[in-house]
């Protein structure tokens, strides 16, 4: 990995220490909390609990895509270090960040035509983006070239599964992911949705159940059904301020299969803005996604 700088954005929802241990450089998404502009720096300047507490209190958060100057700056760091830059972005189906990164690459190459820069659309988000980035970091550590790692990732990104559940439709409705009428009925009937990321990298509804525990149980069943070679991979299980339920799901998964490792993390500010403080997501390599 010495010759490649692997970069991703704060949409990956991995613990900061895990990213640092893997040698991954970071781009921070901008967001605004009650109109005040901030950077999503993995809970350093504002803790995740502090963020979700403000959401529960009615404060509005809005997000934006990564900034072109930030992309240029990280490309410059790679170039000055004599390294190939490999930037893995949040899904283009959910953000314009991939297009921004491509524009930054084109601009940088105008003045540094000898620079080696790869920009890859993960077609993933949150823990799924994290799974893909960690797998890429491991292959770089094993000595694969940046070109070979990009080829592997493009061939396998559809195997990155994301399964989400939320306790409330409110934030999905606010973000335009669910129609208001559906959200209203869902709230009245205690319906808990299960969602995934589809082949185009967009959030899509899979199932609707009554009751949170039923949703968690089905989530565990679906992971067990779709995961491949669990004993050889690390899965990522993130939550947005619902640690007891995340731990319950972790136990359910352990009853169904044994993974090499499970990283327990937090859903960060960028994704949490759109899912709310009750979301749980589990991501892994498994059967290719389907609509």
N, C-alpha and C positions, 0 to 999 in steps of 0.2 A: 504493500500500500504506500510505500515511501514515494513512489513516482506519481501517485494520484491523490488529489484532494477530493474526497467524497463530501458532498454538500447536500443538505436538505433544509426544508423550512419547518416552522413551528407548528405546521398542521400535522406533524407525524405523531404527536402525543406519546413520546417515549420519555422515561425519566431522564433528566439532564445528565446524571452520572452514567447511565447506560450509553448515551450518545458520546460522551467524552471518552469513556473506556474504549469505544469502537473507533475513535479517532475521526468522528464526523463533525464537519464545520456546519454552522447554522446561520440561516436567514430568519429574522424575526418579522412576523406579520404585524402590520399596524392595525390598531383597532381604536374605537372611541367608546369611552364609558361615561354615559351621561353628558356627552358632548366633548369630553376631555380626551385629546389624542394621546395614545400610549403605544408601547410595543409589547407584543406577547413574548416575554423573555423567560418562559418556562417557570413562572411563579416566583421569580427573583424579586421584582419590584412590587408585585401584588400577588399574594399567595392565592392558590386556587380556591381555598375555602373562603378567603376574603372576597374573591370575585363572585363565587356562587351565593354568598350571603347577600351581596348587593343585588344580585338578580332576584333572589327571593324577596328582597325588600322593594322591588319594583323598578330598580334602575335599569335603563336600557343600554344594551351594548350593540355596537355595529362593527362590522369587519370590512377590511379592504384587502386587495391583493398585495403581494410583495412589491417592493419599490425597485424601479430600474436602477437607481444609483447604488442600492445595496447589492444588487447582482453584479454590477460593474466592480464594486469594491472587492467582493470575494473572488471574482475572476482575476483581479489585479494581485491579490495575495497569492493565489496559486501560480500565476505567471512569474512573479518575483521570486518565488521559491523553486522555480524550475519544474513545476508539477503540471500534470494534466488536470483540468477542472472537470468534475463529474457532478452535475447538479441534478438532483431528483426532486421534482416538484409535486405538490399536491395535485390531485386529479383535475384535468382540464374540464371535466364535466361539472365541477363545482366551483372553479375559480379561474380567473384570467391570468393567474401567475405563470403558467407555462408559456403563454404568448409573451408576457413581459420578459421572461428569462430568455426566450428566443431573440427578442428584439435587443436585449442587452448583449447577447453573444454576438449578434451581427455588428452592433456598434463597436464592441471591443475589438473584433477582428479587423475593423477598418484601420485601426491604429497599431494593432499587434497581430499582423497576418500570420506570424509563426506560432501563435498561441494554440494550444490544444484544449478545446472546450466541448464537452458533451452536455446537452440538455435533454433530460428524459422525463416524459410524462408518466408518473407512476400509475395513473388511472386508479389511484387508491387515496385513502384519507385516514386520518387518525391512526389507530393501532395497525391497520392494514399497511399504510404507508411505512409505519415503523418496522413491521415485519420485513417488508421488501428491502428497506435500507440496511437493516442488520444482516440480512442474507447477502447483500452486495458487499458490505464491509468485510464479512467473513471470507468471501471469495477473493477480494483484494488482498487480504492478509495471507491467504494461501498462495499468492503469487500470480494470480490471473491479471492480465492487462486490463486497462479501462475498456478497450474495445470488446474484449471477451466478456467482461462483466455486464456491459450494456446489452450485448447480444443475449446473454442468459436472462437478464431481467425482462427484456422485451418478450422473450419466449415464455416466461413464467409468470408475468404479472397478472394474467387472468386466473391463475391458480391461487392468488391471494384472496381469501374469503374474509368478509367483514359481516358480522351479525350483530345488530344493535337492538336494544329495547329501551323504551322510555316509559316513565310512569304517567306522563301527561302529554296530551296533544298540543298544549298551548304554544310551545316554542316552535314546533313543526308548522303550526298554522301561521304563526307570525312570520316565519321564514319562507312561506309560500310552498312548503313541501306537502301540505295537506290542506284540503278545502275546509273553510270554516264550518260548513254544515257537518262534515264528517267529524271534525274535532269536537263539535258540540255534542253530537250523538255519542261519540266515544267517551267523553267525560261523564255523561249521564249513565251510561251502561258499564262503566269501569272497564272499558276495553283498553288493552295494552298492545300496542303494535310491535311487531318484529320487522325490522328493515334490514336491507343489505345494500351493498354497492354493486350496481349492475355492470355488464360488460363495457358500457360506455363511460363508466366512472361516475355515475349519478346515484344519488340516494333513492331507493325504491322500496315500496311496501311489499312485504312477503306474506305476513300472517297477522290476524287480529284475534286476540284471546281475551277472555274476561278474567281478570285477576293477575296480579304481579307474579305470584309464585308459579302459576301455570306458564306464564311467559318465560320465566327463568328455566323451568324444567324443559320446555320445548326448545329453548335456546341450546341447552346442554345436549339434548338429543340430536339437534341438527348439526352441532359441531362434531359429535361422535360419528354421525353418518357421513359427513363430508371430508373430514380430515384424512390425510394420507401420510403414512409413515410417521405417526405421532412421536414415536420414541427417538426419532432422529432430528426433531425440530423444536424450536422455541416458539411458543405462542405468546401473544400479548393480550392481557385482560385489563382494560381500563374502565374507570368509573368517574362519574361527575358528582362527587359528594354523596355517594351512597355506599360506603365501604362495607357495611354488614351484608348487603345483598350481593356485592361483588364477591365477598368471601364465601357466601352461600353458593354462588355459581361456580366458584373455583372448586369447592368440595364436590359438587355434582359432576364436574368434568373429571375429577380424580377418580370418581366411582366408575366412570365409563371407559377411560383409557389413561395411559401413562405417557406424558410428554417428556422430552429431554429436560425442558425447563419451562417455567411460566413466569413471565415478567408481569408484575402487577404495577400499574401506573395510574395516572390521572388523565382524564379527558381535559385538554387544555382550553384556553379561552376562546380560540378561534372556532373550534368545533362546538364547544359548550354553549357559545352564543346562540347557535341554531338548534341545539338539541335540548338545552335546559339542564338543570342540576340533578336530574334523575336518570341520566342515560348510563347504560352499560354497553360496552362493545368488546367482543372477543374476535381476534384475527389469527389466521393460521394459513398454511399452505394445504390445499386440498383439491377437490374436484373443480374443474374450470367453471367459472360463473355462467349463469344462464339467465335470460330474461324471464 
